[in-house]
Amino acid sequence: MTVAQLFPKLEIPETIAAGPGPGNTDARVLAAYAGAGLADHMHGDVLRGMVECKHMLRQVWGTENVHTFGVAGTGWSGLDVMFSAVMPGDKVVVFTNGTFSGIDGLTVRMKAATAAELALSPLDPKPASVIIVDVPHGMSVTGGMVEAALAEHKPKWAAMAHWETGSGRINDIAGFSAACEKHDVMGLVDAVSSLGVENFRIDDYPGVHGWASCPQKGICCLPLTYAPVSFSDRYIETLKKTGTRTFVHHPIMEARHWGIIDGKDVEKGTYHRTHSAYAVAAFHEALRITLQQGIAERAKDYAHHETALRRAVQAMGCEVTSNMTSLVVLNLPKALAGREMELVQACRAQNFGIWPTLSEPVQIRIGILNLLSREAITDIVTRFADAIRALGGEVDDARVTEALNGVYDRAVAAE
């Protein structure tokens, strides 16, 4: 007879989520999640919350797209919905410059592969219709690169990550959109790391017809709530003609769940998905907070605090290679080169959650999602300096303090 093994109660300590994401969930969002009543998922207030989320999302995205809603799950769920429009044999150009755009590329290859191509290598297909433009780690995708590739290959779709957290690089969204529009290509954008952090409106980029993001980064919500997506009318019309091979993540079916039918908002959704009243409450509060602060103001705050962190780690002798405002990607001082994983593991053992890069070359990533205060950045800098010292490195505290004060005191003086 097998004896059941009962594990002790799981206790998870407080952690500083100082990586590329998920970020630290806003305390007000956690309160909304925990404070939601034990409501049936079809309760009137839950349904009203969904309607309001849909309208707030359109403001956050900066769009008139009716097909703007949330997909239950994480950013991967939103991306899968967006890429579901890619059908076997579709010609697609995908721009990759890091870990996550690389995974987007794999997703597209799986979607675009014919049955025969998929059978040859089910987990890593190489469909003839997909062109991967691989940009070296640490470099951004430029509009010139997109223009050249689309002019040469003339695809149906083009895909790119807006912000690539694998290497901390911002890619040229304006150049991407312009090239897509010029060559009549439908652009698909992974905005997992940029939504809620950068000040942009998707309607300013008409070459892009599909957008997908996540709840747990710039929106500062819980990961398993709703991943924001937005689709143009042309995207939806294309999907109506071609169909897709998914049922759960079908963009048109998902839209029906949010009360969007035939391009219009309707009173009630018709596609059944058993969702969570808790998730709706948390997502609703996260969107309210985002709009209360304002995208422009939040983007300004991220740029300000990233500058402080960047200058502080540079004062420790680190080389910063990223240009994002929510994440610093760096090389350690030469005396500690090759010990990046050792340092990261030591930090994580102290509940200081920084990350390495997930592909070569190995670098360190320090994020500031929802850590937008002088106190939070100073804490991160102090912990990182201690970690460098623990490995035998040297840190000049006076230089580091001067770097931080140079950013923060100047800002106070300007006010």
Secondary structure, DSSP 4 states (H G I P E B T S, - for coil): -PPPPPPPPP-----B--SSSS-PPPHHHHHHHHHS----TT-HHHHHHHHHHHHHHHHHHT---SEEEEEEESHHHHHHHHHTT--TT--EEEEE-SHHHHHHHHHHHHHH--HHHHHH-TTS---TTEEEEEPPTT-PPPHHHHHHHHHHH--SEEEEESEETTTTEE--HHHHHHHHHHTT-EEEEE-TTTTTTS---GGG-TTEEEEE--SSSTT---SSEEEEEEE-HHHHHHHHHH--S-STT-HHHHHHHTTEETTEE-SS--S-----HHHHHHHHHHHHHHHHH-HHHHHHHHHHHHHHHHHHHHHTTPEE----SSEEEEEPPGGGTT-HHHHHHHHHHTTB--EE-SSSSP-EEEE-TT--SHHHHHHHHHHHHHHHHHTT----HHHHHHHHHHHHHHHHHH-
